[in-house]
Amino acid sequence: QVQLVESGGGLVQAGGSLRLSCAASGKIFRTLAMGWYRQAPGKQREFVARITSGGSTNYADSVKGRFTISRDNAKNTVYLQMNSLNAEDTAVYYCATPGTGYWGPPGYWGQGTQVTVSS
């Protein structure tokens, strides 16, 4: 089992920045691939970014160049640095992991953290 707890969401003006954090427990964090998804009102949940246990990253086209995913294995935490935010980034952001070191369909999810970007 893996437990994930997100934090760092909030209200920010367009053009601003936020950093989301996700603390993991229950498995050896450094062995886990980690990712971020988001769900906007009335829309399906969508992939945002992921990082493997080896540090390889991948991003959705909509956030490439603006968002950065990183991990601190000593703190069992994955981060999502979000810059140049716009109204389309407003969503509930979820941390997720497949429970393995390589990426796959997430089997574990956090409770989500709300990000609201005001224009």
Rosetta blueprint (number, residue, H / E / L):
1 Q L
2 V L
3 Q E
4 L E
5 V E
6 E E
7 S E
8 G L
9 G L
10 G E
11 L E
12 V E
13 Q E
14 A L
15 G L
16 G L
17 S L
18 L E
19 R E
20 L E
21 S E
22 C E
23 A E
24 A E
25 S E
26 G L
27 K L
28 I L
29 F H
30 R H
31 T H
32 L L
33 A L
34 M E
35 G E
36 W E
37 Y E
38 R E
39 Q E
40 A L
41 P L
42 G L
43 K L
44 Q L
45 R L
46 E E
47 F E
48 V E
49 A E
50 R E
51 I E
52 T L
53 S L
54 G L
55 G L
56 S L
57 T E
58 N E
59 Y E
60 A L
61 D L
62 S L
63 V L
64 K L
65 G L
66 R L
67 F E
68 T E
69 I E
70 S E
71 R E
72 D E
73 N L
74 A L
75 K L
76 N L
77 T E
78 V E
79 Y E
80 L E
81 Q E
82 M E
83 N L
84 S L
85 L L
86 N L
87 A H
88 E H
89 D H
90 T L
91 A E
92 V E
93 Y E
94 Y E
95 C E
96 A E
97 T E
98 P L
99 G L
100 T L
101 G L
102 Y L
103 W L
104 G L
105 P L
106 P L
107 G L
108 Y E
109 W E
110 G L
111 Q L
112 G L
113 T E
114 Q E
115 V E
116 T E
117 V E
118 S E
119 S L
